[in-house]
Every structure is written in C-alpha cells, then in structure tokens.
Amino acid sequence: MNQETANNVYLQYKPSAIEERSIIARRVSHHMQTTREYSGIPKKTIASALGITSQKLTKYEKEEAEIEASVLMLFCEFFNITIASFLKDAFMYDAVGYHKYVERSIKYDRNN
C-alpha cells in the first residue's frame, strides 16, 4: 500500500471515529451536569474538590473542553460512585427518561 492509498483510507475512517468520540463526550458531559444539578451541591464546591475552577467545570459540562480522565475519576470519587456505574448511567439515556433515571440513582446513593 502506497502513502496516498494509506492517507485515503485514514481520511475515510477518521470522521466516524471523531463522531463516536463526540457522542461519548456529549453523554459524559451531560451526565456530569445532571448529576451536579440533582445533587444540589454548589458548582464551586465540586470544582474545588476536583482541583479545577468552576469555569473549567462549566466548560466540561458545555463540551467546550475535553474532559480529562483524572477529573472524571475525581468527580466519581466525590459522589462516591464507580466510574463504571457513572458511564453506565450516562448511556442509559436511550433506554430510560434521562433526568428521571439520574434523579432516582442520586436518591438511591443518598440513602446508602
């Protein structure tokens, strides 16, 4: 395979990979925002626990900045949930009404 063919193959598959990543980022960002809102904890408190500014947290929630794995880990640790359950909840949007599902899971976490 010559260089031109390799470049064409790369460009053919590149847009779908970017699209998949943006869908994942969108769901994770949305779930971070929903979790924070339903918890009732101020944004500034959560941001300081994560070691970032509240403006940076807003950028993560609005998908203006890519969420770093370390920030996501600290976010889950702050709410005492596993990353696996956070990601599972983030993708439950298709199966269940999103806000109702998140509200139920946060109430459950508060009771335990």
C-alpha positions as semicolon CSV with decimal commas, in nm:
position;residue;x (nm);y (nm);z (nm)
1;M;0,000;0,000;0,000
2;N;0,148;0,334;-0,103
3;Q;0,132;0,653;0,105
4;E;-0,153;0,806;-0,097
5;T;-0,373;0,498;-0,050
6;A;-0,292;0,490;0,320
7;N;-0,392;0,857;0,355
8;N;-0,720;0,795;0,171
9;V;-0,803;0,502;0,399
10;Y;-0,721;0,712;0,707
11;L;-0,940;1,000;0,589
12;Q;-1,223;0,761;0,509
13;Y;-1,243;0,631;0,867
14;K;-1,138;0,943;1,057
15;P;-1,478;1,127;1,058
16;S;-1,665;0,833;1,209
17;A;-1,408;0,799;1,487
18;I;-1,442;1,168;1,568
19;E;-1,821;1,141;1,563
20;E;-1,816;0,846;1,805
21;R;-1,586;1,031;2,043
22;S;-1,809;1,337;2,035
23;I;-2,116;1,127;2,119
24;I;-1,934;0,977;2,416
25;A;-1,808;1,319;2,531
26;R;-2,156;1,466;2,493
27;R;-2,318;1,200;2,708
28;V;-2,048;1,213;2,977
29;S;-2,063;1,594;2,986
30;H;-2,440;1,592;3,008
31;H;-2,436;1,332;3,284
32;M;-2,179;1,532;3,483
33;Q;-2,402;1,838;3,465
34;T;-2,718;1,646;3,552
35;T;-2,552;1,470;3,844
36;R;-2,425;1,801;3,980
37;E;-2,762;1,973;3,939
38;Y;-2,962;1,697;4,106
39;S;-2,717;1,671;4,394
40;G;-2,784;2,031;4,493
41;I;-2,416;2,085;4,573
42;P;-2,282;2,420;4,450
43;K;-2,064;2,413;4,139
44;K;-1,785;2,597;4,320
45;T;-1,770;2,329;4,592
46;I;-1,745;2,047;4,339
47;A;-1,488;2,232;4,129
48;S;-1,264;2,297;4,429
49;A;-1,284;1,929;4,525
50;L;-1,175;1,840;4,170
51;G;-0,890;2,091;4,181
52;I;-1,028;2,300;3,894
53;T;-1,211;2,629;3,863
54;S;-1,588;2,647;3,833
55;Q;-1,536;2,799;3,487
56;K;-1,344;2,488;3,380
57;L;-1,624;2,267;3,515
58;T;-1,871;2,473;3,311
59;K;-1,656;2,419;3,001
60;Y;-1,658;2,044;3,064
61;E;-2,036;2,044;3,104
62;K;-2,090;2,250;2,788
63;E;-1,843;2,035;2,590
64;E;-1,614;2,331;2,529
65;A;-1,322;2,138;2,677
66;E;-1,239;1,770;2,664
67;I;-1,292;1,601;3,000
68;E;-0,969;1,466;3,142
69;A;-0,977;1,113;3,281
70;S;-0,831;1,229;3,614
71;V;-1,110;1,487;3,654
72;L;-1,374;1,224;3,575
73;M;-1,218;0,991;3,834
74;L;-1,221;1,265;4,100
75;F;-1,580;1,357;4,006
76;C;-1,692;0,998;4,057
77;E;-1,494;0,974;4,381
78;F;-1,656;1,296;4,506
79;F;-2,003;1,147;4,453
80;N;-1,892;0,807;4,585
81;I;-1,980;0,619;4,266
82;T;-1,769;0,395;4,047
83;I;-1,663;0,513;3,704
84;A;-1,830;0,206;3,554
85;S;-2,166;0,292;3,708
86;F;-2,128;0,658;3,606
87;L;-2,064;0,560;3,244
88;K;-2,347;0,305;3,251
89;D;-2,582;0,574;3,380
90;A;-2,459;0,818;3,116
91;F;-2,562;0,576;2,843
92;M;-2,900;0,483;2,993
93;Y;-3,044;0,785;2,811
94;D;-3,167;0,566;2,526
95;A;-3,347;0,318;2,749
96;V;-3,498;0,538;3,022
97;G;-3,600;0,900;3,062
98;Y;-3,263;1,055;3,141
99;H;-3,348;1,302;3,417
100;K;-3,581;1,061;3,596
101;Y;-3,313;0,790;3,590
102;V;-3,043;1,020;3,725
103;E;-3,275;1,157;3,993
104;R;-3,356;0,803;4,111
105;S;-2,990;0,696;4,116
106;I;-2,883;1,001;4,319
107;K;-3,165;0,949;4,569
108;Y;-3,055;0,586;4,598
109;D;-2,692;0,690;4,661
110;R;-2,801;0,936;4,930
111;N;-2,994;0,663;5,113
112;N;-2,696;0,423;5,116
